[in-house]
Amino acid sequence: MVQKPTFMKTIVAVALASIMLSACSGPKTTAPRAPHYPPARRDRIVTSYFGTRVPAPYRWMENMKSPALHRWVSAENAMTNAYLAKIPVRSWIRRRLTELSNYPRQSTPDQVAGPRIFFRRNSGLQNQSVLYVQDSRTVKPRVLLDPNKLSPNGSIALAGVEPSPDGKYLAYALSKGGSDWQTIHVMDVATGKTLPHAIRWVKFSNIAWTRGNDGFFYSRYPRPPKNNRINDRVVDQQLYFHALGTPQSADKLIYRRPDLPRWIIEGQVSENGRYLFVTLVNGTSVRNELYVANLGNPRHPDVTARLRPLYTRNDAEYALVGVHGRTVYLLTTLGAPRGRIVAASLYAPAPARWRTVVPQGKGVIQAAALAGGRLLVDSQVVATSRLTLYALSGKRLRSLVLPTLGTVTSVSARMDSDAIYYGFTSFLYPKRIYHYDLRSGATETVFKPALSFDASPYETRQVFYRSKDGTRVPMFIVSARDVKLDGRNPTVLYGYGGFDITLTPYFNPMLPVWLELGGVYAVPNLRGGGAYGQKWHHAGMLGNKQNVFNDFAWAAKYLIARGYTSSKRLAIQGYSNGGLLTGASITERPTVFGAAYIGHGVLDMLRYQDFSGGALWAPEYGLSSNPKAFKWLDAYSPLQNIKQGTCYPPTLITTSWDDDRVVPMHEFKFTAALQHAQGCANPVLLRTTGATSHIYMPLDKQIAQTADVWSFEAYNLGVKTVPAARTAAGAAATPKSPSAR
């Protein structure tokens, strides 16, 4: 598979792909009277930060076991459900969303050294996609693992799968409610039987098999306290090797760094099985250290071979692309903030001796892989994908022509295979899977879903606007081709702005629903993301975080000035770090937006680091224990910047009891504080689920929550009626099949 640059970048991307479903909006109506909010106790706790006294009246909400907290959340849910039940368009949105979600979906095939390929497929409304195996390209796939049979309500998630190098075994990770805590099991692919000895307390880990299929490397934490597995801080991740047929207690400790308890440790085995690479990264930083061990005979590896350092200055990204002979190919940002591919000797790895294979270019290199003796590079030019094939010498061979303005979702390639598989999607049509043959240069479509939505009346445009300081920011706008620029269109502005993540065109079945309601959808690529590489990222992190909020506000100003919408008809959406964005947006500029959605947002910036994996985000945000960082965190932290008596826009806030990444205390405290301060009748509602997590929600719950979020915003933007008529069926706009050039 194409190697992704960092652990956190991948998991955040997964989260965005699934949760962007839950965010959009519509035009404005007469609001009902302000809800009678459930009372929430306010304490007199005050914390002093370097002489600044900060009240913390809802500190008690950090106790997940508090009976008073559970009663309050139940009362909030009851109030929210009663409010949502009265929204006229809610039932239509949910029916139409269910209809548009009912289409077949398939993942990009995962290739192994043998003829087998593995992939996931969803027939339409299955809560989770089913894992299939195909013993060769010419035989019919068979079901290998159906996660829908593991729990009747989808509460057990199939979190990840990794076949052994020859496809004989499959390691698969399960998690309760989609928690970041995972348990790894191993299955015999031929028989479908699961082997004994599960691997527990795994979090933020990949699975790296040895070439001999005798076991794999994985990362785990010490066992957390039984009564506090959601909130408890995670420290001291360690890399282990698990040998098949042995209990976890016999696993070999490979690497740990007790001097760096907050750092992430990840192991990767080269495709030829000879080398173990260990990446050490400071939480969500895009910089890392890199180590290597020579495992010797790939069929009988020495898994305890000594690790030796390759790059330990923590000054750039050093991501493994692949190994050919004694040459390692790396994706690095050293001297190249948009990324470059270099070749280095494993035994003389100094940067001064590197050979640049693919230099930094106009686009940002996202990932790369060795493919059939060549190099395949996945890059993005202003948030749209490119796939380019190079010789190992660096000679550019050709581009793989992509269908339209869109996103390469994933790539599967191997050094020992002439087959490349990749997925491609855009705002207006769902993911398709393509196969590219390196020998013939031919491309064929191997999977194309049908959808009951006619995309031809709609278009995606990319525009550029100036932010507060004059910085030019790109933004996608999806709307009807004949949209009237009269300031009356219900419009949703979705943003993220952090962790080097780029928001690219991606299909979401809620988007057609919104378009059919007459809506406009806008997605800016704010600073803090990765649209222009590391300089763009650095311009929106740490002390520069205010740039992100300004970029978002000026995107709103652009949409209003160009006549797409008005403040009363403009809703904002954000999830996770994007929830921080929307939380800060309404506390900084409460009159600019007509409605807001805050999904699982990081809202207490002074205490986020004290819970679960929150401290891993310190490289992005800074810590309130640092006097310099405290000043910028306190200046924008949504919780600490709520002002009594201010009229905040209608706001819906979502979380889950089982979110062990952005723990629910953020949403609980922010909701209580915002309700207490609200100076007008605009509703502030909390929707809390269970048996779901930060990045996982079974499809039936996704549909229910998405319909609620969009209905809430549509109602408060003035959407009162459903479309009088629409095309009952029709395939999504069909892009031309790509071909090589």
Secondary structure, 3 states (H helix, E strand, C coil): CCECCCHHHHHHHHHHHHHHHHCCCCCECCCCCCCCCCCCCCCCCEEEECCEEEECCCHHHHCCCCHHHHHHHHHHHHHHHHHHHCCCCHHHHHHHHHHHHCCCEECCCEECCCCCEEEEEECCCCCCCEEEEECCCCCCCEEEECHHHCCCCCCEEEEEEEECCCCCEEEEEEEECCCCCEEEEEEECCCCCECCCCEEEECCCCCEECCCCCEEEEEECCCCCCCCCCCCCCCCCEEEEEECCCCHHHCEEEEECCCCCCCEEEEEECCCCCEEEEEEECCCCCCEEEEEEECCCCCCCCCCCCCEEEECCCCCCEEEEEEECCEEEEEECCCCCCCEEEEEECCECCHHHCEEEECCCCCEEEEEEEECCEEEEEEEECCEEEEEEEECCCCEEEEECCCCCCEEEEEECCCCCCEEEEEEEECCEEEEEEEEECCCCCEEEEECCCCCCCCCCEEEEEEEEECCCCCEEEEEEEEECCCCCCCCCCEEEECCCCCCCCCCCCCCCHHHHHHHCCCEEEEECCCCCCCCCHHHHHCCCHHHCHHHHHHHHHHHHHHHHCCCCCHHHEEEEEECHHHHHHHHHHHHCCCCCCEEEEECCCCCCCCHHHCCCHHHHHHHHCCCCCHHHHHHHHHHCCHHHCCCCCCCCCEEEEEECCCCCCCCHHHHHHHHHHHHHCCCCCCEEEEEECCCCCCCCCHHHHHHHHHHHHHHHHHHHCCCCCCCCCCCCCCCCCCCCCCEC
